[in-house]
């Protein structure tokens, strides 16, 4: 009996020790549970920290894969949507669905439009310093143009544009160098004497072709194809991608690589929209615009040659031996005319930067 009692007491002590020993892991598990749940809470915050927005991004060109405006729009919107975890989405409204660029800028003022692809020339009509980027023959090649629009001088210009008019440039892509489409070859200024050309309603381009000796007309773009096709106008001027996607090479015998003006296009937004964004969203939008612009430029360089080849195959002769020096000399009075409006110091600094 004594042995049985001793065994029973020993067993009770073992069970008691086991029970006490198991309490430590239980306590440890209870305290570690919140730590394990923390990452789940953090992940949830990351997916909900951006406000849901569905925006319309407008531009004036076709919404085709080979259009330079649309390419910039697609690259930008994809980056923003991805980096906001799908919180910010877009409808790309091409073909001037939201109106022309002047209409969109008015929408920026009124708060009815938030974001769009806007050409520098639209800003030139409103803000004198922006004109420097549209001066005739200012850039000798694409690399020089890119370095300037991405540089400090242009940043100062766009900062002034924002402070003065409230238009925020997020980043620059490329429309391309503008060239003349005509019914005869153009190699020198003499070849354009008296030629009736459609140009955009942009004062600098009108002054440029007047200085060269042509007869420029600011006809509405929607009427241009028919006017050239019927011989009311002798031609027009467009960047390579626009000449190709718009099929203008089909109604003009020659595409002359004059490169008389550089078409810089921007991802821009209104002041009210920009200031409504959190600093984190501002960084996402601005970074996406810069990266999209760089990728769009690289794409356009490769695509442009293929477009020229297809234009030639379609019967349009490409003239690439243009006397740029003669054209540049003919346009010298344009620089004198706009010097005060742009600002003499700014013009001098820009010309020095693009040498």
ZADO-1210 file (C-alpha; in nm, 4 decimals, padded with zeros to 6 digits):
<atoms>
<atom x="00.0000" y="00.0000" z="00.0000" code="UNK" pos="1"/>
<atom x="00.2815" y="00.2415" z="00.0873" code="UNK" pos="2"/>
<atom x="00.4379" y="00.1714" z="-00.2517" code="UNK" pos="3"/>
<atom x="00.1080" y="00.2375" z="-00.4277" code="UNK" pos="4"/>
<atom x="00.0630" y="00.5660" z="-00.2419" code="UNK" pos="5"/>
<atom x="00.4189" y="00.6710" z="-00.3280" code="UNK" pos="6"/>
<atom x="00.3664" y="00.5938" z="-00.6942" code="UNK" pos="7"/>
<atom x="00.0395" y="00.7895" z="-00.6977" code="UNK" pos="8"/>
<atom x="00.2073" y="01.0916" z="-00.5376" code="UNK" pos="9"/>
<atom x="00.4931" y="01.0735" z="-00.7892" code="UNK" pos="10"/>
<atom x="00.2513" y="01.0634" z="-01.0807" code="UNK" pos="11"/>
<atom x="00.0633" y="01.3648" z="-00.9487" code="UNK" pos="12"/>
<atom x="00.3876" y="01.5591" z="-00.9229" code="UNK" pos="13"/>
<atom x="00.4819" y="01.4688" z="-01.2813" code="UNK" pos="14"/>
<atom x="00.1411" y="01.5842" z="-01.4124" code="UNK" pos="15"/>
<atom x="00.1719" y="01.9059" z="-01.2166" code="UNK" pos="16"/>
<atom x="00.5166" y="01.9761" z="-01.3566" code="UNK" pos="17"/>
<atom x="00.3964" y="01.9059" z="-01.7122" code="UNK" pos="18"/>
<atom x="00.1039" y="02.1414" z="-01.6647" code="UNK" pos="19"/>
<atom x="00.3335" y="02.4161" z="-01.5365" code="UNK" pos="20"/>
<atom x="00.5804" y="02.3564" z="-01.8169" code="UNK" pos="21"/>
<atom x="00.3147" y="02.3880" z="-02.0863" code="UNK" pos="22"/>
<atom x="00.2009" y="02.7270" z="-01.9644" code="UNK" pos="23"/>
<atom x="00.5128" y="02.9063" z="-02.0978" code="UNK" pos="24"/>
<atom x="00.4651" y="02.8112" z="-02.4628" code="UNK" pos="25"/>
<atom x="00.0972" y="02.9010" z="-02.4346" code="UNK" pos="26"/>
<atom x="00.1869" y="03.2440" z="-02.3071" code="UNK" pos="27"/>
<atom x="00.4509" y="03.2830" z="-02.5797" code="UNK" pos="28"/>
<atom x="00.2004" y="03.1911" z="-02.8536" code="UNK" pos="29"/>
<atom x="-00.0524" y="03.4411" z="-02.7207" code="UNK" pos="30"/>
<atom x="00.1928" y="03.7320" z="-02.7253" code="UNK" pos="31"/>
<atom x="00.3331" y="03.6531" z="-03.0697" code="UNK" pos="32"/>
<atom x="-00.0078" y="03.6428" z="-03.2419" code="UNK" pos="33"/>
<atom x="-00.0387" y="04.0214" z="-03.2789" code="UNK" pos="34"/>
<atom x="00.3124" y="04.0387" z="-03.4302" code="UNK" pos="35"/>
<atom x="00.2178" y="03.7776" z="-03.6871" code="UNK" pos="36"/>
<atom x="-00.0994" y="03.9727" z="-03.7756" code="UNK" pos="37"/>
<atom x="00.0881" y="04.3011" z="-03.8255" code="UNK" pos="38"/>
<atom x="00.2123" y="04.2295" z="-04.1790" code="UNK" pos="39"/>
<atom x="-00.1440" y="04.1516" z="-04.2866" code="UNK" pos="40"/>
<atom x="-00.2574" y="04.4884" z="-04.1531" code="UNK" pos="41"/>
<atom x="00.0368" y="04.6601" z="-04.3290" code="UNK" pos="42"/>
<atom x="-00.0446" y="04.4924" z="-04.6593" code="UNK" pos="43"/>
<atom x="-00.4066" y="04.5997" z="-04.6326" code="UNK" pos="44"/>
<atom x="-00.2934" y="04.9572" z="-04.5745" code="UNK" pos="45"/>
<atom x="-00.0676" y="04.9458" z="-04.8787" code="UNK" pos="46"/>
<atom x="-00.3553" y="04.8416" z="-05.1030" code="UNK" pos="47"/>
<atom x="-00.5939" y="05.1062" z="-04.9721" code="UNK" pos="48"/>
<atom x="-00.3679" y="05.4053" z="-04.9156" code="UNK" pos="49"/>
<atom x="-00.4381" y="05.5556" z="-05.2608" code="UNK" pos="50"/>
<atom x="-00.7781" y="05.7124" z="-05.3227" code="UNK" pos="51"/>
<atom x="-00.9763" y="05.5593" z="-05.6056" code="UNK" pos="52"/>
<atom x="-00.9762" y="05.7849" z="-05.9110" code="UNK" pos="53"/>
<atom x="-01.0979" y="05.7330" z="-06.2660" code="UNK" pos="54"/>
<atom x="-00.9587" y="06.0059" z="-06.4914" code="UNK" pos="55"/>
<atom x="-00.9938" y="06.1094" z="-06.8529" code="UNK" pos="56"/>
<atom x="-00.6668" y="06.1876" z="-07.0312" code="UNK" pos="57"/>
<atom x="-00.7217" y="06.3733" z="-07.3564" code="UNK" pos="58"/>
<atom x="-00.5156" y="06.4332" z="-07.6679" code="UNK" pos="59"/>
<atom x="-00.5840" y="06.5510" z="-08.0217" code="UNK" pos="60"/>
<atom x="-00.4357" y="06.2627" z="-08.2228" code="UNK" pos="61"/>
<atom x="-00.5690" y="05.9205" z="-08.3274" code="UNK" pos="62"/>
<atom x="-00.5804" y="05.6507" z="-08.0602" code="UNK" pos="63"/>
<atom x="-00.3719" y="05.4085" z="-08.2662" code="UNK" pos="64"/>
<atom x="-00.0703" y="05.2074" z="-08.1588" code="UNK" pos="65"/>
<atom x="00.1590" y="05.3919" z="-08.4001" code="UNK" pos="66"/>
<atom x="00.0604" y="05.7442" z="-08.2968" code="UNK" pos="67"/>
<atom x="00.3171" y="05.9299" z="-08.0884" code="UNK" pos="68"/>
<atom x="00.0635" y="06.1178" z="-07.8739" code="UNK" pos="69"/>
<atom x="-00.1299" y="05.8023" z="-07.7954" code="UNK" pos="70"/>
<atom x="00.1888" y="05.6091" z="-07.7217" code="UNK" pos="71"/>
<atom x="00.2872" y="05.8652" z="-07.4589" code="UNK" pos="72"/>
<atom x="-00.0618" y="05.8545" z="-07.3083" code="UNK" pos="73"/>
<atom x="-00.0647" y="05.4740" z="-07.2875" code="UNK" pos="74"/>
<atom x="00.2804" y="05.4478" z="-07.1304" code="UNK" pos="75"/>
<atom x="00.2003" y="05.7126" z="-06.8712" code="UNK" pos="76"/>
<atom x="-00.1393" y="05.5775" z="-06.7688" code="UNK" pos="77"/>
<atom x="-00.0130" y="05.2199" z="-06.7402" code="UNK" pos="78"/>
<atom x="00.2659" y="05.3274" z="-06.5061" code="UNK" pos="79"/>
<atom x="00.0376" y="05.5299" z="-06.2798" code="UNK" pos="80"/>
<atom x="-00.2220" y="05.2529" z="-06.2586" code="UNK" pos="81"/>
<atom x="00.0418" y="04.9932" z="-06.1753" code="UNK" pos="82"/>
<atom x="00.2131" y="05.2056" z="-05.9106" code="UNK" pos="83"/>
<atom x="-00.1125" y="05.2913" z="-05.7370" code="UNK" pos="84"/>
<atom x="-00.2091" y="04.9228" z="-05.7232" code="UNK" pos="85"/>
<atom x="-00.4988" y="04.9879" z="-05.9603" code="UNK" pos="86"/>
<atom x="-00.6487" y="05.2690" z="-05.7531" code="UNK" pos="87"/>
<atom x="-00.5977" y="05.5288" z="-06.0301" code="UNK" pos="88"/>
<atom x="-00.7325" y="05.4350" z="-06.3727" code="UNK" pos="89"/>
<atom x="-00.7804" y="05.6256" z="-06.6967" code="UNK" pos="90"/>
<atom x="-00.9847" y="05.6574" z="-07.0111" code="UNK" pos="91"/>
<atom x="-00.7660" y="05.7851" z="-07.2964" code="UNK" pos="92"/>
<atom x="-00.9753" y="06.0283" z="-07.4994" code="UNK" pos="93"/>
<atom x="-00.8007" y="06.0827" z="-07.8331" code="UNK" pos="94"/>
<atom x="-00.9175" y="06.2354" z="-08.1607" code="UNK" pos="95"/>
<atom x="-00.9960" y="06.5637" z="-07.9799" code="UNK" pos="96"/>
<atom x="-01.2890" y="06.4027" z="-07.7971" code="UNK" pos="97"/>
<atom x="-01.2377" y="06.6525" z="-07.5161" code="UNK" pos="98"/>
<atom x="-01.1807" y="06.9351" z="-07.7642" code="UNK" pos="99"/>
<atom x="-00.8671" y="07.0898" z="-07.9083" code="UNK" pos="100"/>
<atom x="-00.5738" y="07.1756" z="-07.6861" code="UNK" pos="101"/>
<atom x="-00.6989" y="07.5308" z="-07.6339" code="UNK" pos="102"/>
<atom x="-01.0302" y="07.3839" z="-07.5157" code="UNK" pos="103"/>
<atom x="-00.8514" y="07.1495" z="-07.2767" code="UNK" pos="104"/>
<atom x="-00.6471" y="07.4337" z="-07.1279" code="UNK" pos="105"/>
<atom x="-00.9693" y="07.6270" z="-07.0756" code="UNK" pos="106"/>
<atom x="-01.1003" y="07.3142" z="-06.9046" code="UNK" pos="107"/>
<atom x="-00.7931" y="07.3194" z="-06.6803" code="UNK" pos="108"/>
<atom x="-00.8863" y="07.6748" z="-06.5824" code="UNK" pos="109"/>
<atom x="-01.2487" y="07.5825" z="-06.5121" code="UNK" pos="110"/>
<atom x="-01.1733" y="07.2553" z="-06.3365" code="UNK" pos="111"/>
<atom x="-01.3586" y="07.0451" z="-06.5944" code="UNK" pos="112"/>
<atom x="-01.0420" y="06.8811" z="-06.7319" code="UNK" pos="113"/>
<atom x="-00.7664" y="06.7335" z="-06.5203" code="UNK" pos="114"/>
<atom x="-00.4884" y="06.5876" z="-06.7357" code="UNK" pos="115"/>
<atom x="-00.3913" y="06.5756" z="-07.1044" code="UNK" pos="116"/>
<atom x="-00.1168" y="06.5552" z="-07.3647" code="UNK" pos="117"/>
<atom x="-00.0370" y="06.9174" z="-07.4513" code="UNK" pos="118"/>
<atom x="00.2126" y="07.0426" z="-07.7086" code="UNK" pos="119"/>
<atom x="00.4592" y="07.3129" z="-07.6174" code="UNK" pos="120"/>
<atom x="00.3192" y="07.5245" z="-07.9019" code="UNK" pos="121"/>
<atom x="-00.0118" y="07.5568" z="-07.7146" code="UNK" pos="122"/>
<atom x="00.1807" y="07.7056" z="-07.4238" code="UNK" pos="123"/>
<atom x="00.3774" y="07.9303" z="-07.6595" code="UNK" pos="124"/>
<atom x="00.0564" y="08.1049" z="-07.7597" code="UNK" pos="125"/>
<atom x="-00.0033" y="08.1998" z="-07.3953" code="UNK" pos="126"/>
<atom x="00.3356" y="08.2311" z="-07.2274" code="UNK" pos="127"/>
<atom x="00.6235" y="08.4078" z="-07.3979" code="UNK" pos="128"/>
<atom x="00.9218" y="08.2143" z="-07.2558" code="UNK" pos="129"/>
<atom x="00.7744" y="07.8857" z="-07.3855" code="UNK" pos="130"/>
<atom x="00.8269" y="08.0154" z="-07.7386" code="UNK" pos="131"/>
<atom x="01.1983" y="07.9391" z="-07.7243" code="UNK" pos="132"/>
<atom x="01.1276" y="07.5696" z="-07.7735" code="UNK" pos="133"/>
<atom x="00.9351" y="07.6400" z="-08.0962" code="UNK" pos="134"/>
<atom x="01.1848" y="07.8706" z="-08.2631" code="UNK" pos="135"/>
<atom x="01.2776" y="07.7622" z="-08.6176" code="UNK" pos="136"/>
<atom x="01.5798" y="07.5339" z="-08.6558" code="UNK" pos="137"/>
<atom x="01.6831" y="07.5762" z="-08.2909" code="UNK" pos="138"/>
<atom x="01.7775" y="07.2084" z="-08.2478" code="UNK" pos="139"/>
<atom x="02.0207" y="07.0293" z="-08.4744" code="UNK" pos="140"/>
<atom x="01.9075" y="06.6804" z="-08.3696" code="UNK" pos="141"/>
<atom x="01.6848" y="06.4854" z="-08.1308" code="UNK" pos="142"/>
<atom x="01.9489" y="06.4448" z="-07.8626" code="UNK" pos="143"/>
<atom x="02.0006" y="06.8213" z="-07.8424" code="UNK" pos="144"/>
<atom x="01.6253" y="06.8752" z="-07.8148" code="UNK" pos="145"/>
<atom x="01.5907" y="06.6140" z="-07.5388" code="UNK" pos="146"/>
<atom x="01.8766" y="06.7605" z="-07.3385" code="UNK" pos="147"/>
<atom x="01.7175" y="07.1039" z="-07.3540" code="UNK" pos="148"/>
<atom x="01.3581" y="07.0135" z="-07.2660" code="UNK" pos="149"/>
<atom x="01.4829" y="06.7968" z="-06.9778" code="UNK" pos="150"/>
<atom x="01.7297" y="07.0601" z="-06.8591" code="UNK" pos="151"/>
<atom x="01.7337" y="07.3438" z="-06.6100" code="UNK" pos="152"/>
<atom x="01.6445" y="07.6208" z="-06.8554" code="UNK" pos="153"/>
<atom x="01.3232" y="07.4475" z="-06.9585" code="UNK" pos="154"/>
<atom x="01.2457" y="07.3645" z="-06.5954" code="UNK" pos="155"/>
<atom x="01.2631" y="07.7330" z="-06.5164" code="UNK" pos="156"/>
<atom x="01.0237" y="07.8013" z="-06.8031" code="UNK" pos="157"/>
<atom x="00.7718" y="07.5399" z="-06.6928" code="UNK" pos="158"/>
<atom x="00.7954" y="07.6542" z="-06.3311" code="UNK" pos="159"/>
<atom x="00.7051" y="08.0018" z="-06.4517" code="UNK" pos="160"/>
<atom x="00.4213" y="07.8597" z="-06.6598" code="UNK" pos="161"/>
<atom x="00.2785" y="07.6941" z="-06.3483" code="UNK" pos="162"/>
<atom x="00.3189" y="08.0006" z="-06.1314" code="UNK" pos="163"/>
<atom x="00.1698" y="08.2304" z="-06.3951" code="UNK" pos="164"/>
<atom x="-00.1068" y="08.0251" z="-06.5581" code="UNK" pos="165"/>
<atom x="-00.1444" y="07.7181" z="-06.3372" code="UNK" pos="166"/>
<atom x="-00.0512" y="07.4553" z="-06.5986" code="UNK" pos="167"/>
<atom x="00.1692" y="07.1804" z="-06.4564" code="UNK" pos="168"/>
<atom x="00.4072" y="07.0031" z="-06.6961" code="UNK" pos="169"/>
<atom x="00.4818" y="06.6584" z="-06.5530" code="UNK" pos="170"/>
<atom x="00.7179" y="06.5347" z="-06.8243" code="UNK" pos="171"/>
<atom x="00.8101" y="06.5692" z="-07.1896" code="UNK" pos="172"/>
<atom x="00.7694" y="06.3242" z="-07.4746" code="UNK" pos="173"/>
<atom x="00.8259" y="06.3922" z="-07.8409" code="UNK" pos="174"/>
<atom x="00.6041" y="06.4787" z="-08.1332" code="UNK" pos="175"/>
<atom x="00.9051" y="06.4906" z="-08.3626" code="UNK" pos="176"/>
<atom x="01.0591" y="06.7393" z="-08.6013" code="UNK" pos="177"/>
<atom x="00.8076" y="06.9006" z="-08.8348" code="UNK" pos="178"/>
<atom x="00.8695" y="06.8631" z="-09.2089" code="UNK" pos="179"/>
<atom x="00.7054" y="06.9914" z="-09.5265" code="UNK" pos="180"/>
<atom x="00.4695" y="06.7809" z="-09.7385" code="UNK" pos="181"/>
<atom x="00.4392" y="06.9221" z="-10.0897" code="UNK" pos="182"/>
<atom x="00.3711" y="06.8530" z="-10.4549" code="UNK" pos="183"/>
<atom x="00.7275" y="06.9436" z="-10.5561" code="UNK" pos="184"/>
<atom x="01.0669" y="06.8765" z="-10.3972" code="UNK" pos="185"/>
<atom x="01.1848" y="07.1292" z="-10.1381" code="UNK" pos="186"/>
<atom x="01.5578" y="07.1644" z="-10.0753" code="UNK" pos="187"/>
<atom x="01.6092" y="07.5399" z="-10.0371" code="UNK" pos="188"/>
<atom x="01.4005" y="07.8395" z="-09.9260" code="UNK" pos="189"/>
<atom x="01.3560" y="07.9292" z="-10.2931" code="UNK" pos="190"/>
<atom x="01.1581" y="07.6096" z="-10.3441" code="UNK" pos="191"/>
<atom x="00.8908" y="07.7355" z="-10.1038" code="UNK" pos="192"/>
<atom x="00.8447" y="08.0812" z="-10.2527" code="UNK" pos="193"/>
<atom x="00.4714" y="08.1420" z="-10.2897" code="UNK" pos="194"/>
<atom x="00.3793" y="07.7836" z="-10.1926" code="UNK" pos="195"/>
<atom x="00.0440" y="07.7700" z="-10.0116" code="UNK" pos="196"/>
<atom x="00.0997" y="07.5665" z="-09.6958" code="UNK" pos="197"/>
<atom x="-00.1358" y="07.4804" z="-09.4152" code="UNK" pos="198"/>
<atom x="00.0212" y="07.5495" z="-09.0755" code="UNK" pos="199"/>
<atom x="-00.1314" y="07.5313" z="-08.7252" code="UNK" pos="200"/>
<atom x="-00.2726" y="07.8507" z="-08.5774" code="UNK" pos="201"/>
<atom x="00.0613" y="07.9193" z="-08.4172" code="UNK" pos="202"/>
<atom x="00.2158" y="08.2596" z="-08.4684" code="UNK" pos="203"/>
<atom x="00.5768" y="08.1396" z="-08.4723" code="UNK" pos="204"/>
<atom x="00.5126" y="07.8959" z="-08.7580" code="UNK" pos="205"/>
<atom x="00.3278" y="08.1628" z="-08.9552" code="UNK" pos="206"/>
<atom x="00.6212" y="08.4021" z="-08.9075" code="UNK" pos="207"/>
<atom x="00.8667" y="08.1262" z="-08.9975" code="UNK" pos="208"/>
<atom x="00.7104" y="08.0472" z="-09.3331" code="UNK" pos="209"/>
<atom x="00.6510" y="08.4130" z="-09.4108" code="UNK" pos="210"/>
<atom x="01.0248" y="08.4714" z="-09.3540" code="UNK" pos="211"/>
<atom x="01.1047" y="08.1824" z="-09.5879" code="UNK" pos="212"/>
<atom x="00.8739" y="08.3274" z="-09.8534" code="UNK" pos="213"/>
<atom x="00.5900" y="08.0735" z="-09.8477" code="UNK" pos="214"/>
<atom x="00.2210" y="08.1567" z="-09.8189" code="UNK" pos="215"/>
<atom x="00.1103" y="07.9975" z="-09.4900" code="UNK" pos="216"/>
<atom x="-00.2555" y="07.9474" z="-09.4017" code="UNK" pos="217"/>
<atom x="-00.3850" y="07.8543" z="-09.0524" code="UNK" pos="218"/>
<atom x="-00.6639" y="07.6337" z="-09.1865" code="UNK" pos="219"/>
<atom x="-00.8500" y="07.4149" z="-08.9395" code="UNK" pos="220"/>
<atom x="-00.6824" y="07.0760" z="-08.9341" code="UNK" pos="221"/>
<atom x="-01.0109" y="06.8918" z="-08.9949" code="UNK" pos="222"/>
<atom x="-01.0383" y="07.0660" z="-09.3328" code="UNK" pos="223"/>
<atom x="-00.6770" y="07.0244" z="-09.4375" code="UNK" pos="224"/>
<atom x="-00.6813" y="06.6789" z="-09.5980" code="UNK" pos="225"/>
<atom x="-00.9588" y="06.7771" z="-09.8408" code="UNK" pos="226"/>
<atom x="-00.8038" y="07.1172" z="-09.9142" code="UNK" pos="227"/>
<atom x="-00.4700" y="06.9595" z="-10.0115" code="UNK" pos="228"/>
<atom x="-00.6347" y="06.6736" z="-10.1984" code="UNK" pos="229"/>
<atom x="-00.8381" y="06.9191" z="-10.4077" code="UNK" pos="230"/>
<atom x="-00.5428" y="07.1507" z="-10.4711" code="UNK" pos="231"/>
<atom x="-00.6748" y="07.4440" z="-10.2699" code="UNK" pos="232"/>
<atom x="-00.3474" y="07.4196" z="-10.0761" code="UNK" pos="233"/>
<atom x="-00.0115" y="07.3038" z="-10.2101" code="UNK" pos="234"/>
<atom x="00.0842" y="07.1146" z="-09.8969" code="UNK" pos="235"/>
<atom x="00.1267" y="07.1230" z="-09.5219" code="UNK" pos="236"/>
<atom x="00.3851" y="07.0464" z="-09.2546" code="UNK" pos="237"/>
<atom x="00.3785" y="06.7625" z="-09.0016" code="UNK" pos="238"/>
<atom x="00.6098" y="06.5356" z="-08.8020" code="UNK" pos="239"/>
<atom x="00.6797" y="06.1934" z="-08.9506" code="UNK" pos="240"/>
<atom x="00.4351" y="05.9999" z="-08.7334" code="UNK" pos="241"/>
<atom x="00.1502" y="06.2442" z="-08.7969" code="UNK" pos="242"/>
<atom x="00.2153" y="06.2471" z="-09.1719" code="UNK" pos="243"/>
<atom x="00.2077" y="05.8684" z="-09.1712" code="UNK" pos="244"/>
<atom x="-00.0840" y="05.7940" z="-08.9397" code="UNK" pos="245"/>
<atom x="-00.2947" y="06.0640" z="-09.1053" code="UNK" pos="246"/>
<atom x="-00.2138" y="05.9264" z="-09.4550" code="UNK" pos="247"/>
<atom x="-00.1096" y="06.2727" z="-09.5756" code="UNK" pos="248"/>
<atom x="00.1750" y="06.1158" z="-09.7701" code="UNK" pos="249"/>
<atom x="-00.0923" y="05.9664" z="-09.9979" code="UNK" pos="250"/>
<atom x="-00.2006" y="06.3106" z="-10.1222" code="UNK" pos="251"/>
<atom x="00.1435" y="06.4748" z="-10.1378" code="UNK" pos="252"/>
<atom x="00.4183" y="06.3668" z="-10.3743" code="UNK" pos="253"/>
<atom x="00.7095" y="06.4715" z="-10.1527" code="UNK" pos="254"/>
<atom x="00.7975" y="06.4602" z="-09.7859" code="UNK" pos="255"/>
<atom x="01.0844" y="06.7030" z="-09.7362" code="UNK" pos="256"/>
<atom x="01.2924" y="06.6606" z="-09.4203" code="UNK" pos="257"/>
<atom x="01.3195" y="07.0314" z="-09.3460" code="UNK" pos="258"/>
<atom x="01.3092" y="06.9818" z="-08.9672" code="UNK" pos="259"/>
<atom x="01.2079" y="07.3454" z="-08.9379" code="UNK" pos="260"/>
<atom x="01.0427" y="07.3122" z="-08.5959" code="UNK" pos="261"/>
<atom x="01.0587" y="07.0667" z="-08.3081" code="UNK" pos="262"/>
<atom x="00.7319" y="06.9408" z="-08.1645" code="UNK" pos="263"/>
<atom x="00.7676" y="06.8742" z="-07.7911" code="UNK" pos="264"/>
<atom x="00.4619" y="06.7171" z="-07.6284" code="UNK" pos="265"/>
<atom x="00.3969" y="06.7028" z="-07.2559" code="UNK" pos="266"/>
<atom x="00.1911" y="06.5189" z="-06.9997" code="UNK" pos="267"/>
<atom x="00.0289" y="06.8136" z="-06.8240" code="UNK" pos="268"/>
<atom x="-00.2397" y="06.8740" z="-06.5649" code="UNK" pos="269"/>
<atom x="-00.4252" y="07.1592" z="-06.4026" code="UNK" pos="270"/>
<atom x="-00.3140" y="07.3356" z="-06.0862" code="UNK" pos="271"/>
<atom x="-00.6328" y="07.2315" z="-05.9030" code="UNK" pos="272"/>
<atom x="-00.5779" y="06.8651" z="-05.9858" code="UNK" pos="273"/>
<atom x="-00.2068" y="06.8710" z="-05.9026" code="UNK" pos="274"/>
<atom x="-00.2611" y="07.0352" z="-05.5661" code="UNK" pos="275"/>
<atom x="-00.5369" y="06.7869" z="-05.4812" code="UNK" pos="276"/>
<atom x="-00.2861" y="06.4998" z="-05.4931" code="UNK" pos="277"/>
<atom x="-00.0913" y="06.3803" z="-05.1917" code="UNK" pos="278"/>
<atom x="00.2867" y="06.4245" z="-05.2107" code="UNK" pos="279"/>
<atom x="00.3200" y="06.0507" z="-05.2735" code="UNK" pos="280"/>
<atom x="00.0769" y="06.0617" z="-05.5638" code="UNK" pos="281"/>
<atom x="00.2478" y="06.3706" z="-05.7035" code="UNK" pos="282"/>
<atom x="00.5743" y="06.1793" z="-05.7080" code="UNK" pos="283"/>
<atom x="00.4109" y="05.8810" z="-05.8802" code="UNK" pos="284"/>
<atom x="00.2502" y="06.0999" z="-06.1494" code="UNK" pos="285"/>
<atom x="00.5652" y="06.3042" z="-06.2145" code="UNK" pos="286"/>
<atom x="00.7981" y="06.0039" z="-06.2247" code="UNK" pos="287"/>
<atom x="00.5614" y="05.8129" z="-06.4519" code="UNK" pos="288"/>
<atom x="00.5462" y="06.1090" z="-06.6926" code="UNK" pos="289"/>
<atom x="00.9247" y="06.1437" z="-06.7132" code="UNK" pos="290"/>
<atom x="00.9790" y="05.7707" z="-06.7653" code="UNK" pos="291"/>
<atom x="00.6966" y="05.7483" z="-07.0187" code="UNK" pos="292"/>
<atom x="00.8474" y="06.0386" z="-07.2119" code="UNK" pos="293"/>
<atom x="01.1883" y="05.8736" z="-07.2294" code="UNK" pos="294"/>
<atom x="01.0419" y="05.5422" z="-07.3427" code="UNK" pos="295"/>
<atom x="00.8161" y="05.7116" z="-07.5964" code="UNK" pos="296"/>
<atom x="01.1108" y="05.8970" z="-07.7508" code="UNK" pos="297"/>
<atom x="01.3090" y="05.5753" z="-07.7889" code="UNK" pos="298"/>
<atom x="01.0084" y="05.4047" z="-07.9470" code="UNK" pos="299"/>
<atom x="00.9521" y="05.6936" z="-08.1881" code="UNK" pos="300"/>
<atom x="01.3125" y="05.6891" z="-08.3097" code="UNK" pos="301"/>
<atom x="01.2760" y="05.3277" z="-08.4146" code="UNK" pos="302"/>
<atom x="00.9219" y="05.3643" z="-08.5482" code="UNK" pos="303"/>
<atom x="00.9912" y="05.6777" z="-08.7545" code="UNK" pos="304"/>
<atom x="01.2287" y="05.5090" z="-08.9969" code="UNK" pos="305"/>
<atom x="00.9775" y="05.2343" z="-09.0609" code="UNK" pos="306"/>
<atom x="00.7106" y="05.4961" z="-09.1266" code="UNK" pos="307"/>
<atom x="00.9340" y="05.6762" z="-09.3757" code="UNK" pos="308"/>
<atom x="00.9964" y="05.3463" z="-09.5537" code="UNK" pos="309"/>
<atom x="00.6235" y="05.2782" z="-09.5801" code="UNK" pos="310"/>
<atom x="00.5598" y="05.6301" z="-09.7052" code="UNK" pos="311"/>
<atom x="00.8190" y="05.5766" z="-09.9783" code="UNK" pos="312"/>
<atom x="00.6633" y="05.2421" z="-10.0660" code="UNK" pos="313"/>
<atom x="00.3305" y="05.4248" z="-10.0955" code="UNK" pos="314"/>
<atom x="00.4709" y="05.6524" z="-10.3658" code="UNK" pos="315"/>
<atom x="00.5825" y="05.9558" z="-10.1638" code="UNK" pos="316"/>
<atom x="00.9407" y="06.0619" z="-10.2364" code="UNK" pos="317"/>
<atom x="01.1496" y="06.1389" z="-09.9288" code="UNK" pos="318"/>
<atom x="01.3791" y="06.4404" z="-09.9747" code="UNK" pos="319"/>
<atom x="01.6620" y="06.4218" z="-09.7225" code="UNK" pos="320"/>
<atom x="01.9227" y="06.6578" z="-09.8751" code="UNK" pos="321"/>
<atom x="01.7652" y="06.9800" z="-09.7496" code="UNK" pos="322"/>
<atom x="01.9921" y="07.2858" z="-09.7179" code="UNK" pos="323"/>
<atom x="01.9290" y="07.3478" z="-09.3461" code="UNK" pos="324"/>
<atom x="02.1877" y="07.6267" z="-09.3270" code="UNK" pos="325"/>
<atom x="02.0063" y="07.8270" z="-09.5949" code="UNK" pos="326"/>
<atom x="01.6729" y="07.7809" z="-09.4189" code="UNK" pos="327"/>
<atom x="01.8235" y="07.8788" z="-09.0830" code="UNK" pos="328"/>
<atom x="01.9664" y="08.1964" z="-09.2342" code="UNK" pos="329"/>
<atom x="01.6318" y="08.2843" z="-09.3913" code="UNK" pos="330"/>
<atom x="01.4644" y="08.2518" z="-09.0495" code="UNK" pos="331"/>
<atom x="01.7031" y="08.4807" z="-08.8625" code="UNK" pos="332"/>
<atom x="01.4478" y="08.7695" z="-08.8580" code="UNK" pos="333"/>
<atom x="01.2094" y="08.5464" z="-08.6592" code="UNK" pos="334"/>
<atom x="01.4570" y="08.5434" z="-08.3686" code="UNK" pos="335"/>
<atom x="01.4787" y="08.9226" z="-08.3763" code="UNK" pos="336"/>
<atom x="01.1008" y="08.9510" z="-08.3817" code="UNK" pos="337"/>
<atom x="01.0473" y="08.7341" z="-08.0729" code="UNK" pos="338"/>
<atom x="01.3520" y="08.8310" z="-07.8712" code="UNK" pos="339"/>
<atom x="01.1715" y="09.0709" z="-07.6380" code="UNK" pos="340"/>
<atom x="00.8680" y="08.8467" z="-07.5932" code="UNK" pos="341"/>
<atom x="01.0822" y="08.5467" z="-07.5009" code="UNK" pos="342"/>
<atom x="01.3339" y="08.7514" z="-07.3060" code="UNK" pos="343"/>
<atom x="01.6774" y="08.8412" z="-07.4377" code="UNK" pos="344"/>
<atom x="01.8704" y="08.6729" z="-07.1573" code="UNK" pos="345"/>
<atom x="01.6648" y="08.3561" z="-07.1888" code="UNK" pos="346"/>
<atom x="01.7129" y="08.3446" z="-07.5647" code="UNK" pos="347"/>
<atom x="02.0884" y="08.3924" z="-07.5315" code="UNK" pos="348"/>
<atom x="02.1140" y="08.1217" z="-07.2660" code="UNK" pos="349"/>
<atom x="01.9065" y="07.8794" z="-07.4733" code="UNK" pos="350"/>
<atom x="02.1081" y="07.9371" z="-07.7904" code="UNK" pos="351"/>
<atom x="02.4283" y="07.8815" z="-07.5964" code="UNK" pos="352"/>
<atom x="02.2910" y="07.5584" z="-07.4475" code="UNK" pos="353"/>
<atom x="02.1957" y="07.4071" z="-07.7843" code="UNK" pos="354"/>
<atom x="02.5177" y="07.4862" z="-07.9727" code="UNK" pos="355"/>
</atoms>
